[in-house]
């Protein structure tokens, strides 16, 4: 199991770092993971926890960055790349390696067996641990030091999300939390206070008012598409009921507990019994932007896109995630992507990659990223005053970061767990399957994944 934690480490931020749990996922689709059972062994990763020694190494003049452009970030990333070239004289070839994190990760995994590797790769919370177990990425401490990156300036909670067994495996870049998004015009027509509901029980009371308000929507609320990281967003409701996919600070799978079943029964009832919710077929935030629903959960990385799409049509409101009958806070997971460096490339390319990572995530550029997409600034010294003056809603995600919670290990560490969670939730909300039986089956599946693919590493 994991190392024993000191009392100081048992804080929320300390626990994040000690466990190395990644933070959620953003530009979303069903999130699996490569099979770790055949790659490497439990002692394979990182002979030196600080990574390779870069003494005497000169940075390469050309590197490649694989990305899926989370939050439609391609344009702002290219702008940052041009600035980096002007400053450092290093070319960065930005490659669209997939439409989502999974496609990028599958391509990266395939490249390990032969083919051209990138020098920088983007990966989400449920991928970096797979790369650690397969020994395909380097610890970054020495690389960042050689590149003169001030790591003390990163937000501690976001930076520590990628720490495990004394090493730093990635740097935060496109980071987010889910937000509660709503149509302010619909709220006004229903006579509701202009805010997000404090609890899901309160929203269940509001839903009939929204249905009766003549807004023209078939469903007041849409649960995010099941391929849209159901395992990520549903942690909110599970935690509010005192449940979870697994224990927060240990390995027992708890998706079939009474609390978890009650949470998912609420979800099912919202669709079948109370009939105020539906399930998005593709993107709930797109449906919200089209005026087809009144509210949903979505990534902070969707904020700017939603505001752009709805401009002149209606005003978007945002708020913290609702709480449940057991806990109102913290019930929000962090999410999004970091960037890391492959192991099987030259030291010269690794050093150049570290230089670019530092530049990509520096205080000025993290604000550029936030302004363009809605992802959170990752640097403590980043000046958010102009950003918040221009777009006050961007502050909601930053504020909610202080009440986030470590993701369930079952989601963050188990290869393919998100896919299994999505399949199970699909049975519950699209086929009205019995909740307890479905979660009992899911527990058996997740325990098998743990025993065969993860147990040897923890």
C-alpha positions in Angstrom: 0.0 0.0 0.0 1.0 3.7 0.0 3.5 5.1 2.4 2.2 5.9 5.8 1.3 9.6 6.0 2.3 12.1 8.7 -0.3 14.2 10.3 0.9 17.2 8.4 0.5 15.3 5.1 -3.1 14.4 5.9 -4.3 17.8 4.8 -6.2 17.8 1.6 -3.3 19.3 -0.4 -0.8 17.1 1.4 -2.9 14.0 0.6 -3.0 14.9 -3.0 0.7 15.0 -3.2 1.4 11.9 -1.1 -1.0 9.8 -3.1 -0.2 11.3 -6.5 -3.8 11.3 -7.5 -4.3 13.2 -10.7 -6.9 15.8 -11.1 -9.8 15.2 -13.3 -10.2 15.5 -16.9 -11.5 18.0 -19.2 -12.1 18.0 -22.9 -14.1 15.0 -22.4 -14.8 11.5 -23.6 -14.9 8.0 -21.9 -11.6 7.7 -20.2 -9.8 4.4 -20.2 -6.2 3.5 -19.8 -3.6 1.3 -21.3 -3.1 -2.2 -19.8 -0.3 -1.8 -17.3 0.0 -5.5 -16.5 2.7 -6.2 -19.1 4.8 -3.1 -19.1 7.5 -2.6 -16.5 7.4 -3.8 -12.9 6.8 -2.3 -9.6 10.3 -1.1 -9.2 10.9 0.0 -12.7 10.1 3.7 -12.7 12.8 6.3 -11.8 16.1 5.1 -10.4 16.7 8.7 -9.4 13.5 10.3 -8.1 14.6 13.7 -9.4 15.1 12.3 -13.0 18.0 12.4 -15.4 21.1 14.6 -14.8 21.3 17.4 -17.3 24.8 18.6 -16.4 26.5 19.7 -19.7 23.4 19.2 -21.8 22.5 21.8 -24.4 18.8 22.2 -25.3 17.7 21.0 -28.8 16.6 23.6 -31.3 13.5 21.8 -32.4 10.9 19.7 -30.4 7.4 18.3 -30.9 4.4 18.8 -28.7 1.5 16.3 -28.9 -1.9 17.8 -27.8 -5.6 17.4 -28.2 -6.0 21.2 -27.7 -8.1 21.0 -24.6 -10.8 23.8 -24.4 -10.1 24.8 -28.1 -6.6 26.0 -27.0 -4.9 25.4 -30.3 -4.8 29.1 -31.3 -3.5 30.4 -27.9 -0.9 27.6 -27.8 0.4 28.6 -31.2 0.7 32.2 -30.0 2.7 31.0 -27.0 4.9 28.9 -29.2 5.7 31.8 -31.4 6.7 33.9 -28.4 8.9 31.0 -27.2 10.6 30.8 -30.5 11.3 34.5 -30.4 12.7 34.3 -26.9 14.6 31.0 -26.9 15.2 30.3 -30.6 13.6 26.8 -30.2 11.0 25.6 -32.6 8.0 23.7 -31.2 6.0 21.6 -33.6 2.4 21.4 -32.3 0.8 18.2 -33.4 -2.9 17.4 -33.2 -2.4 13.8 -31.8 -6.0 13.1 -31.2 -9.4 14.7 -30.5 -9.3 13.9 -26.8 -7.0 12.7 -24.1 -7.7 9.1 -24.9 -6.6 9.3 -28.5 -3.4 11.1 -27.6 -2.7 8.5 -25.0 -3.3 5.6 -27.3 -1.0 7.1 -29.9 1.7 7.7 -27.2 1.4 4.2 -25.9 1.7 2.8 -29.5 4.8 4.9 -30.1 6.6 3.3 -27.1 6.8 0.1 -29.2 8.3 1.8 -32.2 7.8 5.1 -34.0 8.4 8.8 -33.5 7.8 9.9 -29.9 6.9 13.4 -29.0 9.1 15.5 -26.7 6.1 16.8 -24.7 2.8 15.1 -24.3 -0.5 16.2 -22.7 -2.3 13.8 -20.4 -5.1 13.8 -17.9 -5.5 12.6 -14.4 -6.2 9.0 -15.4 -3.2 8.7 -17.7 -0.1 9.9 -16.0 -0.1 7.0 -13.5 -0.2 4.5 -16.4 2.9 6.2 -17.8 4.6 5.9 -14.5 3.9 2.2 -14.2 5.1 1.6 -17.8 8.3 3.6 -17.1 7.7 5.8 -20.2 8.0 9.3 -18.7 10.8 11.0 -16.6 10.6 12.6 -13.2 10.8 16.3 -13.8 12.7 17.9 -10.9 16.1 17.9 -12.5 14.8 18.9 -15.9 12.8 21.8 -14.5 15.8 22.9 -12.4 18.1 22.8 -15.5 15.5 24.8 -17.4 15.4 27.4 -14.6 11.7 27.0 -13.9 10.5 28.3 -10.6 8.4 25.4 -9.4 7.7 27.1 -6.0 5.3 29.5 -7.9 2.9 26.7 -9.0 -0.3 26.4 -7.1 0.6 23.7 -4.6 -2.5 21.7 -4.9 -2.4 21.5 -8.7 1.4 20.8 -8.8 1.2 18.1 -6.2 -1.5 16.3 -8.1 1.3 14.8 -10.2 3.6 13.7 -7.3 4.1 10.1 -6.5 6.8 8.2 -4.5 9.0 11.4 -4.1 8.9 12.3 -7.8 7.2 15.0 -9.9 5.7 13.4 -13.1 4.0 16.3 -14.8 3.3 20.0 -14.6 -0.3 21.4 -14.5 -1.4 23.2 -17.6 -5.1 23.0 -18.7 -6.6 22.6 -15.2 -10.3 22.8 -14.2 -13.1 21.8 -12.0 -16.7 21.1 -13.0 -19.1 24.0 -12.6 -22.8 24.2 -12.4 -23.9 26.1 -15.5 -27.4 27.5 -16.0 -29.5 29.7 -18.3 -30.3 32.9 -16.4 -33.3 33.7 -18.6 -34.9 30.4 -17.6 -34.1 31.1 -14.0 -35.8 34.5 -14.2 -38.9 33.1 -15.9 -39.2 30.5 -13.1 -38.8 33.2 -10.5 -35.7 31.6 -9.0 -32.9 33.4 -7.2 -30.0 34.1 -9.6 -27.6 31.5 -8.2 -26.7 27.8 -8.4 -28.6 25.5 -6.1 -26.9 24.8 -2.8 -27.9 21.2 -2.8 -29.3 18.7 -5.2 -32.4 18.4 -3.0 -32.9 22.2 -3.5 -32.5 21.8 -7.3 -35.1 19.0 -7.2 -37.5 21.5 -5.7 -36.6 24.1 -8.4 -37.0 21.7 -11.3 -40.9 21.7 -11.4 -40.8 25.5 -11.4 -38.4 25.5 -14.3 -40.6 22.9 -16.2 -43.7 25.1 -15.6 -42.0 28.3 -16.7 -42.7 27.9 -20.4 -39.1 27.9 -21.5 -39.7 25.3 -24.2 -37.2 22.7 -22.9 -38.0 19.0 -22.8 -35.6 18.5 -19.8 -34.7 21.1 -17.2 -31.4 19.4 -16.6 -29.1 17.1 -18.5 -26.6 14.8 -16.9 -23.4 15.1 -18.9 -23.0 12.6 -21.7 -22.0 9.2 -20.4 -18.9 9.3 -22.7 -18.2 12.7 -21.2 -16.4 11.4 -18.1 -19.4 10.2 -16.1 -17.0 8.9 -13.5 -15.6 12.4 -13.0 -18.7 14.5 -12.7 -20.8 11.9 -10.8 -18.2 12.0 -7.9 -20.0 15.2 -6.9 -23.3 13.5 -6.2 -21.7 10.4 -4.8 -19.7 12.4 -2.3 -22.7 14.6 -1.4 -24.5 11.4 -0.3 -21.4 10.1 1.6 -20.5 7.6 -1.0 -18.0 7.2 -3.8 -16.5 4.9 -6.4 -13.9 4.0 -3.7 -12.6 5.2 -0.4 -10.9 8.5 -0.7 -7.8 7.5 1.3 -7.8 3.8 0.8 -8.5 1.1 -1.8 -11.8 -0.6 -0.9 -14.3 -0.2 -3.8 -17.5 1.4 -2.4 -19.6 2.0 -5.5 -22.1 -0.5 -4.1 -22.4 1.0 -0.6 -25.8 2.1 0.7 -24.7 5.8 0.3 -23.5 5.3 -3.3 -26.6 3.5 -4.3 -28.7 6.2 -2.8 -26.8 8.8 -4.8 -27.3 7.0 -8.0 -30.9 6.3 -7.2 -31.3 10.1 -7.1 -29.8 10.3 -10.5 -32.1 7.6 -11.9 -35.2 9.1 -10.3 -34.4 12.5 -11.8 -34.8 10.8 -15.2 -37.6 8.2 -14.7 -39.6 9.0 -11.6 -39.5 12.8 -11.4 -38.9 13.3 -15.1 -37.0 16.6 -15.0 -33.7 15.4 -16.2 -32.3 13.7 -19.3 -28.9 12.4 -20.4 -26.9 14.3 -23.1 -26.3 12.2 -26.2 -23.1 14.1 -27.1 -22.5 17.4 -25.1 -24.7 18.8 -22.4 -22.9 22.1 -22.6 -23.7 22.3 -26.3 -27.3 21.6 -25.5 -27.3 24.3 -22.9 -25.8 26.8 -25.4 -28.6 25.9 -27.8 -31.2 26.7 -25.2 -32.4 23.1 -25.2 -32.0 22.6 -21.5 -31.8 25.0 -18.5 -28.8 23.6 -16.6 -26.0 21.1 -16.5 -22.5 20.4 -15.1 -19.5 21.1 -17.3 -15.8 21.8 -17.2 -14.5 25.3 -16.5 -12.7 24.7 -19.8 -16.2 25.1 -21.4 -16.8 28.6 -19.9 -15.4 30.8 -22.6 -16.9 28.7 -25.4 -20.3 28.9 -23.8 -20.1 32.6 -23.3 -19.1 33.1 -26.9 -21.8 30.8 -28.3 -24.6 32.3 -26.2 -23.6 36.0 -26.6 -26.6 38.0 -27.7 -28.9 35.1 -27.0 -29.0 34.7 -23.2 -26.7 35.1 -20.2 -24.9 32.1 -18.7 -24.7 31.7 -14.9 -22.2 29.6 -13.1 -21.8 28.4 -9.5 -20.2 25.8 -7.2 -21.4 22.2 -7.5 -24.4 21.4 -5.3 -24.0 19.4 -2.1 -25.9 16.4 -0.9 -27.7 15.3 2.3 -24.5 14.1 4.0 -21.9 16.7 2.7 -22.3 20.1 1.1 -18.5 20.6 0.9 -16.1 19.5 -0.4 -18.0 17.8 -3.2 -16.0 19.0 -6.2 -13.2 17.2 -7.9 -10.4 19.0 -9.7 -9.8 18.0 -13.3 -7.9 18.8 -16.5 -4.5 18.0 -18.0 -0.9 18.3 -17.3 2.2 18.0 -19.6 5.1 15.6 -19.2 8.2 14.5 -21.0 8.9 11.0 -22.5 11.8 8.9 -21.3 12.9 7.4 -24.6 14.1 10.7 -26.2 17.4 12.5 -26.1 18.5 14.6 -23.1 18.8 17.6 -25.4 15.2 17.2 -26.4 14.1 16.6 -22.8 15.8 19.8 -21.7 14.3 21.8 -24.5 10.9 20.3 -23.6 11.3 21.4 -20.0 12.2 24.9 -21.1 9.0 25.1 -23.1 6.9 23.6 -20.3 8.1 26.4 -18.0 7.3 29.0 -20.7 3.9 27.5 -21.5 2.8 27.6 -17.9 4.5 30.8 -16.8 2.4 33.5 -15.0 1.7 35.5 -18.2 0.9 32.5 -20.4 -1.3 30.8 -17.8 -3.4 33.9 -17.8 -3.6 33.8 -21.6 -4.7 30.2 -21.4 -7.4 31.1 -18.8 -8.7 34.0 -20.9 -8.9 32.0 -24.0 -10.5 28.8 -22.6 -11.7 29.1 -19.0 -9.1 26.8 -17.5 -7.6 27.9 -14.2 -4.3 29.8 -13.8 -1.7 27.4 -12.4 0.8 30.0 -11.1 0.4 31.8 -7.7 2.0 35.0 -9.0 -0.3 35.2 -12.0 -2.1 38.6 -12.0 -5.8 37.8 -12.4 -7.1 41.3 -11.8 -7.5 42.2 -15.5 -8.9 38.8 -16.3 -11.6 38.9 -13.6 -12.5 42.5 -14.4 -13.1 41.4 -18.0 -14.8 38.1 -17.1 -15.9 37.8 -13.5 -17.3 34.3 -14.0 -13.7 33.0 -14.4 -13.3 33.7 -10.7 -15.9 31.1 -9.7 -13.6 28.2 -10.7 -10.6 29.8 -8.9 -12.7 30.2 -5.7 -14.1 26.7 -6.0 -10.5 25.3 -6.1 -10.3 25.9 -2.4 -13.1 23.4 -1.7 -12.1 20.6 -4.0 -11.4 17.1 -3.0 -9.0 14.3 -4.0 -10.5 12.1 -6.7 -11.5 8.5 -5.8 -8.6 6.2 -6.4 -10.8 3.8 -8.4 -11.2 6.4 -11.0 -7.7 7.9 -11.0 -5.6 4.7 -10.9 -7.6 1.9 -12.5 -7.1 1.4 -16.2 -10.4 1.5 -18.0 -12.3 2.3 -14.9 -14.0 5.4 -16.4 -15.3 3.2 -19.3 -16.7 0.7 -16.8 -18.3 3.4 -14.7 -19.9 4.9 -17.8 -21.3 1.6 -18.9 -22.8 1.0 -15.5 -24.3 4.5 -15.3 -25.7 4.0 -18.8 -27.7 0.9 -17.6 -29.1 3.0 -14.7 -30.1 6.1 -16.6 -31.0 4.8 -20.1 -32.2 1.3 -19.4 -33.6 1.8 -15.8 -31.5 -1.0 -14.5 -31.7 -1.8 -10.8 -29.1 0.4 -9.1 -27.8 -1.9 -6.4 -27.3 -4.9 -8.7 -25.6 -2.7 -11.3 -23.2 -1.3 -8.7 -22.5 -4.8 -7.3 -21.4 -5.9 -10.8 -19.3 -2.8 -11.2 -17.5 -3.4 -7.9 -16.5 -6.9 -9.0 -15.2 -5.5 -12.3 -13.2 -2.7 -10.6 -11.7 -5.1 -8.0 -10.5 -7.4 -10.8 -8.8 -4.5 -12.5 -7.1 -3.6 -9.3 -5.9 -7.1 -8.5 -4.6 -7.8 -12.0 -3.2 -4.4 -13.1 -2.6 -2.0 -10.2 -2.0 -3.9 -6.9 1.6 -4.7 -7.7 2.5 -1.0 -8.0 0.9 0.3 -4.8 
